[in-house]
Amino acid sequence: MARIAGYVLMATGFLACPCHLVFTLPLLAAALGGTALGVALLENSSLVLGLATAYFVVGLGLGLRMLSRRGLAPKGSSRSVGYTD
């Protein structure tokens, strides 16, 4: 289950990358056009950029941790303490 969550975090973090917002934000605003959420996205684009950047960093970090050996090691094992192979 942790591997699936790791892959989901990595994929969504990749989509939230600030360099992709040039493409994804107008598409999202067009899909939500005429709704209050679409207007809020366009009016607060700097806030959306900041939140997307934060999610990008946190999502990729947690996803990598979940997919690494240390993130998947059971509690109490020598790998969870920080020892390396």
C-alpha positions as CSV (number, residue, x, y, z in Angstrom):
1,M,0.0,0.0,0.0
2,A,2.9,2.4,0.7
3,R,4.3,1.8,-2.8
4,I,1.0,2.8,-4.4
5,A,0.8,5.9,-2.2
6,G,4.4,6.7,-3.1
7,Y,3.7,6.4,-6.8
8,V,0.5,8.6,-6.5
9,L,2.5,11.3,-4.6
10,M,5.3,11.2,-7.2
11,A,2.8,11.5,-10.1
12,T,0.7,14.3,-8.5
13,G,3.9,16.1,-7.4
14,F,5.2,16.0,-10.9
15,L,2.0,17.4,-12.3
16,A,2.1,20.2,-9.7
17,C,5.6,21.2,-10.8
18,P,5.7,25.0,-11.2
19,C,7.2,24.6,-14.7
20,H,4.1,22.7,-15.7
21,L,1.7,25.3,-14.4
22,V,2.1,27.2,-17.6
23,F,0.1,24.5,-19.3
24,T,-2.0,23.0,-16.5
25,L,-3.4,26.2,-14.9
26,P,-5.0,27.5,-18.1
27,L,-6.4,24.0,-18.8
28,L,-7.8,23.7,-15.3
29,A,-9.3,27.2,-15.5
30,A,-10.9,26.5,-18.9
31,A,-12.3,23.2,-17.5
32,L,-13.7,25.1,-14.5
33,G,-14.7,28.2,-16.6
34,G,-17.8,30.0,-15.4
35,T,-17.5,28.5,-11.9
36,A,-16.4,30.3,-8.7
37,L,-13.4,28.0,-8.5
38,G,-12.3,28.8,-12.0
39,V,-12.4,32.5,-11.2
40,A,-10.6,32.1,-7.9
41,L,-7.8,30.2,-9.6
42,L,-7.3,32.9,-12.2
43,E,-7.5,35.8,-9.7
44,N,-5.1,34.1,-7.2
45,S,-2.6,32.7,-9.6
46,S,0.4,33.7,-7.4
47,L,-1.2,31.9,-4.4
48,V,-1.8,28.8,-6.6
49,L,1.8,29.0,-7.8
50,G,3.1,29.1,-4.2
51,L,0.9,26.2,-3.1
52,A,1.7,24.1,-6.1
53,T,5.4,24.7,-5.5
54,A,5.1,23.6,-1.9
55,Y,3.1,20.5,-2.9
56,F,5.7,19.7,-5.6
57,V,8.5,19.7,-3.0
58,V,6.6,17.9,-0.3
59,G,5.0,15.4,-2.7
60,L,8.2,14.4,-4.4
61,G,10.0,14.2,-1.1
62,L,7.4,12.0,0.6
63,G,7.0,9.9,-2.5
64,L,10.7,9.2,-2.8
65,R,10.8,8.4,0.9
66,M,8.0,5.9,0.6
67,L,9.6,4.3,-2.4
68,S,13.0,4.1,-0.9
69,R,14.2,1.1,1.2
70,R,14.2,3.2,4.4
71,G,10.6,4.3,3.9
72,L,9.5,0.7,3.4
73,A,11.5,-0.9,6.2
74,P,9.4,-2.2,9.1
75,K,9.7,-0.3,12.4
76,G,12.4,-1.6,14.7
77,S,14.6,-3.0,11.9
78,S,18.2,-1.8,11.4
79,R,17.3,0.0,8.2
80,S,14.8,2.3,10.0
81,V,17.5,3.5,12.4
82,G,19.7,4.9,9.6
83,Y,22.2,2.1,9.0
84,T,23.1,1.4,5.4
85,D,23.8,-1.8,3.6
